[in-house]
């Protein structure tokens, strides 16, 4: 089951190639970190950002950009509002 921080909508448009590169600058400073500890192994941690996201999508319902990473074989979704990115995507997909 995917873990998410807020957007439960299903009307998502996958952003790839040029469109993804257009919105990446708006989220350059965004970082999420995760970590796991195995008592018999080392500590594993990672910093998640838009460049290493497994997928970048746009929600047509709430206009948030959604970043998805795979953490421990489980999808982790983060809903990220950004009005400048939203305006670009609204113009691109709603015209």
C-alpha positions in Angstrom: 0.0 0.0 0.0 1.3 3.5 -0.9 2.1 5.9 1.9 0.9 9.4 1.2 1.0 12.8 2.8 -2.4 14.1 1.5 -3.6 13.8 -2.1 -6.0 11.0 -2.3 -7.3 11.9 -5.8 -7.1 9.5 -8.7 -7.0 11.9 -11.7 -3.3 12.0 -12.1 -1.3 12.9 -15.2 2.2 11.5 -15.4 4.8 14.1 -16.2 7.7 12.9 -18.3 10.5 14.4 -20.4 10.2 18.1 -21.2 7.2 18.6 -18.9 8.9 17.1 -15.9 12.0 19.3 -16.6 9.8 22.4 -16.7 8.5 21.9 -13.2 11.7 20.5 -11.5 13.2 24.0 -10.8 10.1 24.9 -8.7 11.0 22.0 -6.3 14.8 22.1 -6.3 15.0 22.9 -2.6 12.5 20.2 -1.6 14.1 17.3 0.3 12.5 14.5 2.2 14.6 12.0 4.2 13.9 8.5 5.2 15.9 6.0 7.2 15.7 2.4 8.4 17.6 0.6 11.0 18.4 -3.1 10.9 19.8 -4.2 14.3 22.0 -6.7 12.5 23.1 -4.5 9.6 24.0 -0.9 9.0 21.7 2.1 9.0 20.2 2.9 5.6 19.1 6.4 4.9 18.5 8.4 1.8 17.6 12.0 0.9 14.7 12.1 -1.5 14.3 15.0 -4.0 12.6 15.6 -7.4 15.6 14.4 -9.4 15.6 10.9 -7.8 11.8 10.6 -7.8 10.5 7.4 -9.4 7.6 9.4 -10.9 6.3 12.9 -11.1 2.6 13.5 -11.7 0.1 16.3 -11.6 -3.3 16.0 -9.9 -6.1 17.5 -12.0 -8.4 17.7 -8.9 -6.2 19.7 -6.5 -3.5 20.9 -8.9 -0.7 19.6 -6.7 2.5 18.1 -8.2 2.9 14.6 -6.8 6.3 13.0 -6.3 6.7 9.3 -5.9 9.7 7.4 -4.6 10.0 3.7 -3.9 11.2 3.2 -0.3 11.8 -0.3 0.9 9.7 -1.7 -2.1 6.7 0.5 -1.0 5.7 3.7 -3.0 5.9 6.9 -1.0 3.9 9.8 -2.4 4.4 13.4 -1.5 1.9 16.1 -2.6 3.6 19.4 -3.3 1.7 22.6 -3.9 3.4 25.3 -6.0 1.3 27.9 -7.7 3.9 28.7 -10.5 4.2 25.0 -11.4 0.4 24.6 -11.2 -0.2 27.5 -13.6 2.2 26.0 -16.2 0.5 22.6 -15.9 -3.0 24.1 -16.0 -2.2 25.9 -19.3 -0.6 22.8 -20.8 -3.3 20.3 -19.9 -6.5 22.2 -19.8 -6.3 24.2 -23.0 
